[in-house]
Amino acid sequence: MAQRCGETAGILREFSASFFAMRRVAALPWTAVEEELQISGSSGLISDLLAQTCLHPLCRKFPPSVRYRRLFLSELIKRQEVAGGDPLDELYDALAEVLGVKETSESFRSYRLPCGAFVSLLENVALISGGTTGLVTWEAALYLAEWALDRPQLFSGRAVLELGSGVGMSGISICRGCGPRRFVFSDCHPAVLQKLRENVRLNGLGADSLPAVSVNQLDWTTATEEELRAVGADAVIAADVVFDPDLTGSLAQLLSRVLRCRPGEVDPLVLICSTVRNPQTYGGFKLQLEEAGLSHEVMSEPAAHVFPYDRTTPIELLRVFR
């Protein structure tokens, strides 16, 4: 009995985490749901799943996309019917409600931290919009957040600068779980900066919070050593910024300035996390680091799996130093 309860609780946790992170509906553990329904012969699991997803208070405050909720509820109904369960009014009521909602270009993804709190992010539904990819969360940002949450001592008490922050997943997670003294988010695209500021505010961070947080516009091609020195970062991070061969050279030169802007002081910790979609572009970036007089090493230690996302494409974390 205790084992069954534990298995059910595990199913509910996985569905809740996947639902709010908007993981592909087909990737959810539906077989486990069908098996549990057939064993119990009760609709209690369906009620519990609804309570942890579509009927959860977080879904009212920070809802996943309309399309995602429709697909999720339709699949839940289908699986209940396959298992021969009795119709559940609240399930059909939830679907009727979402069918009456108009789709929008934005939605929320929420990620549960190990402490149980959520990071909720307003994102664009489209992967590319307004000429930028920075309005959605990418896999390397999730991996970097997991890696950092496993090693809070690397960021505790530090001033951290994030390059190409996008919608803010890595940085907000580090602010919430790693205890930095100060955190500077940065990007260069106006639409990204607007959404980034909103997400920082939604997650209770700002100039008067702990850590103290700011959101800065930073152009890699024009940022000077004086500007970087004024930031005063002793840790610099970036995730999923190595994808455009036209920008990797500017990034390598920027990192060179970051590591040289505070002579006589200890160099900052510099971590660049990348989903390796194009090995040629990624290899070119490593060569550009060498041409800029920088060295790098792969941080191969594993990170705990905290967030649900596609892990099939390789992700690599580099420490860059001189």
Buried (B, 14 or more C-beta within 10 A) or exposed (E): EEEEEEBBEEBBEBBBBBBBBBBEBEEBEBEBBBBBBEEBEEBBBBBBBBBBBBBBEBBEEBBBBBEBBBBBBBBBBEBBEEBEBEEBEBBEEBBEEBEEEEEEEEBBBBBBBEEEEBBBBBBBBEEEBEEBBBBBBBBBBBBBBBBBBBBEEBBEEBBBBBBBBBBBBBBBBBBBBBBBBBBBBBBBBEBBBEBBBBBBEBBEBEEEBEBBBBBBEBEBEEBEBEBBBEBBBBBBBBBBBBBEBEBBBBBBBBBBBBBBBBEEEEBBBBBBBBBBBEEEBBEBBBEBBEEBEBEBEEBEEEBEEBBBBEEEEEBBBBEBBB
